[in-house]
Amino acid sequence: MTPQSFRRTGLALLAITALALPLVLRSPTYLHILIMLYLYAYMTTTWNLVGGFAGVLPLGHSVFVGIGAYTSTVLWLQWGISPWIGMLVGGCLAGFVGYLIGKPTLKMRGAYFALATMAFVEGVRVIVENVDQLGPFKLNGPRGLNIPPLPAGEGSLLAFQFATKEPYYCIILFMLMGVVYLTWRLSGSKLGYSLSAGGEEPEAAEALGVNVAKCKVTAMVLSAFLTALAGTFLAQLTLFIYPKSVLTLDLSFELAFIALIGGRGSLAGPIIGALMLRPVTEFSRIYLSATLPGMHLILLGVILIVVMLYQPRGLSEPLMRLMNRLQERIYGTKTGGAQ
């Protein structure tokens, strides 16, 4: 077995194990934690397209989650349009908004871009919280929108509602696999190389003929589209959305924390970060939210400080080095750095 086939076999076994987990893990609580873990790994991977490969620090990605959630929910409640269609409509709308945001702001450097994205998401949240109706669309202001649940024990694929957690688990797992594969293909493409070069040395990349601004805007549009799909999934999972649940800086910060701790700019970083952090945040919300609200963000901040002190490139780097050493021992050959 060659090193490449060894890795492919390992990835295949990992995917089969993930698919088989609902067969042995019957607790709805633990299944929900896994669903949220995959959801945050998915959202962080989409964030990584801009925040990792493009070398900027977006702190307003929750606006795309909110656009996806509100678009599909409003279309379903007011006109009976399936959330699956609403998911794509919300993705296209988020991509357009991503273009409008990225075109002027991605020219900024350092903290200026991060502050601009924070200001945008806060502006959208304030508007949605103070508007009951935007044109023909009913938003209900701070009260949010309730999606009427189907009768107990019933599920509907068309309505994106299921009686058990297993279908949600499979959907978000396939979404995660799809976005990881897309990111892998992108990282080895001309756009991926241009993004990496423009993120590290924009002046040098421009001198070599790379249109850095265009590449970053393209990544922003793609990231916004994919992130909005997660917003629809979250809305259908919880059946209730309101501005502070999907249009909040807390969510934007959490995605950035997960990427930075796992390793921004790498394929494995968002998944490793989510795997390390989501159980911590979920259990802290379950057991500490009543007495210590916001404790999960404090824990994330502490973990981020420790990781930045000892592993500034994220936890994926030492784990990948360990895997490479193991592979070298098995095959007796040197391996290149893995993402």
N, C-alpha and C positions, 0 to 999 in steps of 0.2 A: 504493500500500500504506500503510495506516494504521500508527501506532506499535504498536497492539495486535496487529494481524495480523503485523507484523514480529517481535514477540516470540514469538508463537505459532509462526511459521515457524522461528524460531531454535531454540525448544525442541523442535519436531518433528525438525529436522535433528540436534540433539544426541542425541535418543532413537534415531533410526535409526542414527547413527554408533556409539552404544554397543551396539546390537543386532548390528551388523555386525562389531564388533571381533574376535570369535572366528574369523571367516572368514579374517582376515589375520594374527592373532596366534596362532600354532600352539604356542608354547612353553608347556608345562604350568606352568612356574615363573612366568612373567609373567601367565598367566591366573589362577593362584592369588593373586598379588599384587592383581590387579584385583578378584577375588572378595572378598578381605579388605578392600579399599578400600571396596567397596559395602556390605559387612557393617557396617563401622564407621560409614559414613555413615548407614546405616539405624538402628543403635543410638543414634547421637548425635542423630538426628532425633527418635527416641522420647524420649530424655533431654530434648530441648529443649522438649517439651510441658510439663514441670515446671520444669526448670532455666532455660528461656528465658522462656516466656510467663508462667509463674506467679511468676517473680522470686525463686525460692529456689535453693539450691545443693545438690542431692542428690549424695551421694558413696557411695551404696550400691546403685547400679543393677545391679551384677553379681549381686546376689541373685536378681533376676528372670531374668537369663540362666541362672543355675544351676538355678532352678526349672523353666524350660522344658526345659533339657538333661536333667536327671535324670528328669523326669516322662515324657517321650517315650521315653527309653532304657529305663527300668524297665518301662514298659508293653509295649514291644517285646520285651525279653528274657524277661520272666516270663509274659506272656500272649499274645504274638504280635500285639498291637494295632498297627496301622500307625502309623508316626511322624507321618503327616499328621493322624490323629485325636489322637495323643498331643500334637501341637503345639497343638491347640485346647484340650485338657484342661489342659496346662501353662499356656497363656495365661489360662484362667479361674482356675486356682489362683493364679497370680501376681497377677491382678487382685484376688483376695480378700485376699492377703497385702499388696498395695499399699494396700488400704483399711485393713487393720489397722495398718499402719505410718503411713499418712498421717493418719488420724483424730486421733491425739494429737500427732504430731510437727509437722504443718504449721501448728500454732498457734505454734510457736517462731519466733524471729527470728534472722537472721544466722547466726553460727557454730554456734549450738545445734542447729539443724536438721541441718546438715552432720555434726556430731559424732554425733548420734543415728542417722543413717543409716549412718555408718561402724561404729558399735558393733553395729548389727543385723547387717550383713553379716559382720562378724568373728565374731559369736556363732553365726550359722548355719554358717559354715565350720568352726569348732571342733567343733560338734556332728556335722556330717557326717564330719569327719575321724576322729572317735573312736567312731563307731557303724557296725558292720558291717550291722546290720539294724534298720530302723525299722518296727515292726509287721510286716506281710507284705512289706514292700519291702526288697530287698537292695541296700545302698548300697556295700558293700565298703570302707568307711572310706577311708583315704588311698590305697589301691590303685586306687580308681576303678572304672569300668565299661568293658569292651571290647565294642564292637558287632561281632559276627562278620562279616567282609567276605564278599561273594558271590564265587564263583569268578572267577578272572582273566578279564577280557574280557566279563563279564556285568554287566547292570544291571537294576534293577527299580524302576519308578515307585512301586509299592505299598510297597516297603521303603525308599524314599527313598535308594537307592544307585545310582550310575551309574559306568560304566566309564571315562568321560572327564570332564574339567572343564567342558565346555561346558554340560551341563544345569544344573550348580550355578550357573554364571555367569548363565544366563537366569533361574533362579528368584530369585536374590538381586537381580538387576536389576529384575525386576517387583515384588518386595517393596519395594524402594527407591522405585520410581515410585509405588507405591500409597500408601506412608506420606507421601511428599512431597505428593501430591494431597490426602490426608486432612488434613495439616497446613495446607495452603493454604486448604481449605474451612473448617477450624476457625478459622483466624486471622481470617476475615471473618464469623464467626458471633457470636451473642450471647455464647456461652461464651468465645470468643477475646477479645472486647473486655472481658469481665468479668475474665478472667485477667490481661490486660495492665494494666487499671486497678487490680486488687487487688495486682499485683506492684509497681507503681510507687508508688501512694498508697492503701494499704489503708484508712486511716481515712476518706479522702474517698470511696472507693468504697462503704464501709459506710454512710456518711451518705446516699449516693444510692440506697440500697436494694439494693446488690449483696451477695449472700451469699458473701463472699470465701472462707470456710472450705470451703463446699460445692463451689465451683468448683475450688478447689485439690485437694480430695480426688477429684473427678471426673477431673481431669487426671492425677492420680497413678494411679488405677485404669486409665485408658486407656493411659497410658505403660507401666505394668507388664505389661499384657496384650500389647501390641505388642512389648515388649522380650523377653518370654519366647519369642515366635516365633523370634527370632534365636538363642536358646539351642538350640532344636531343630535349626535349620539348622546351627549350629556343630558340634553333636554328630554329625550325619549326615555332615558334611564331613570331620571328623577321625576318626570312628569310635572315639574314646576320650575319656572325660572323667574328671576327678578334681577334688577340691575346689579345689586351687590353680590350676586352669586356668579355671574358670568361677565360682568363689566367692572372688574375690580383690579386694583394694582396688586393685591395679595396674590392673585393667580399669576399675573405677569412676573412678579418677583420669584414665585415658586418655580416657574419654568426655568428662569435664569439660574436659580440656585441649583436645580437638578443638573442642568447642563454644565455649570462650572465645577460642581463637585464630581460629576461623572467624567467629564473631559470634553469640553466644547471643541468642535471641529473634527471629532472622531465618530465613527459609526457606532461603536459600542458605548460611548460615553453616556448618551441619554438613557439607554436601557440600564446600564450599571448604576447610574445616579438614581433612577426611579426605583430600582430594586433595593438600593440601600436606604432610600429616604421615605418612600411612600408608606411602608409598614409603620415607620416611626410616626409620621404625621397622622395616619388613620387611627392608630391606637391612642395617640394623644388627643385627638378630637373625640374619640369615643369615651375615654376615661377622664380626661382633664378639661374638656371644653366648658363644663358647668362651673368649675372652680377657678380655672386659669384659662380664660379665653385668649386665643392667639398664641398659645404655648407652642404650637407646631412651628410657627414662624421663628420663635426664639430658638428652638432646637435646631432648625435649619441654619440659622445664623451662626450658632456655635459650631456646628459641623463644618460649615463653609470656612470659618476662620481657621479651624484646625487643619483642614485639607489644604487651604492656600498656604499655610505655613510650611507644611511638610511635603505636599505633593501639588505644587502650583499648577501643573498641567492636568490635574484630575486623577481620579482613581483608576481610570481605564489604562493609563500608561504602565503602572507597576503590574497590573494584572496581565496585560499583553506581553510584558517582558517575561513574566513567569511562564506564560503559555509558550513563548518562543524558546525559552530554555528547556522546557519539557520536550518540545518537538526536536530540539537539537540533540538531546540525550537519546531520544528514540531512534532518530535517523542519522545522527552523527554529522549533520550538515548545518551550516549557518543559515538562518532565516532572516528575512528583512523585517522591518518594523511593521506591525499590523495595526489596523485602525480598530 
